[in-house]
Amino acid sequence: MAIKKTKFDFDTSLKELESIVAAMEKGNLSLEESLKLFSEGILLTKKCQAAIKAAEQKVKILIGENLVDFELDNKEPREDED
């Protein structure tokens, strides 16, 4: 049986991570539940960090592609130029 991979969604993962943190902060979980949520939270954190790093890399690439050296021409136009 093939395992179906789902596409990573940063916003959904971040909301899920926030939910995990809120549940753990309440302090009414068993040790087993806490460990399970902690493990899920670590995995989500790593995925979110990887997504942020990939986005940063894309931005760097895009900025690098669009950088063009140019000089500003601050001279007043001459009257004989059209």
MODELLER restraints for C-alpha pairs under 7 A, 6 or more apart:
rsr = mdl.restraints
at = mdl.atoms
rsr.add(forms.Gaussian(group=physical.xy_distance, feature=features.Distance(at['CA:10:A'], at['CA:48:A']), mean=6.19, stdev=0.5))
rsr.add(forms.Gaussian(group=physical.xy_distance, feature=features.Distance(at['CA:13:A'], at['CA:44:A']), mean=6.33, stdev=0.5))
rsr.add(forms.Gaussian(group=physical.xy_distance, feature=features.Distance(at['CA:17:A'], at['CA:41:A']), mean=5.74, stdev=0.5))
rsr.add(forms.Gaussian(group=physical.xy_distance, feature=features.Distance(at['CA:17:A'], at['CA:44:A']), mean=6.51, stdev=0.5))
rsr.add(forms.Gaussian(group=physical.xy_distance, feature=features.Distance(at['CA:20:A'], at['CA:37:A']), mean=6.24, stdev=0.5))
rsr.add(forms.Gaussian(group=physical.xy_distance, feature=features.Distance(at['CA:20:A'], at['CA:41:A']), mean=6.59, stdev=0.5))
rsr.add(forms.Gaussian(group=physical.xy_distance, feature=features.Distance(at['CA:24:A'], at['CA:34:A']), mean=6.57, stdev=0.5))
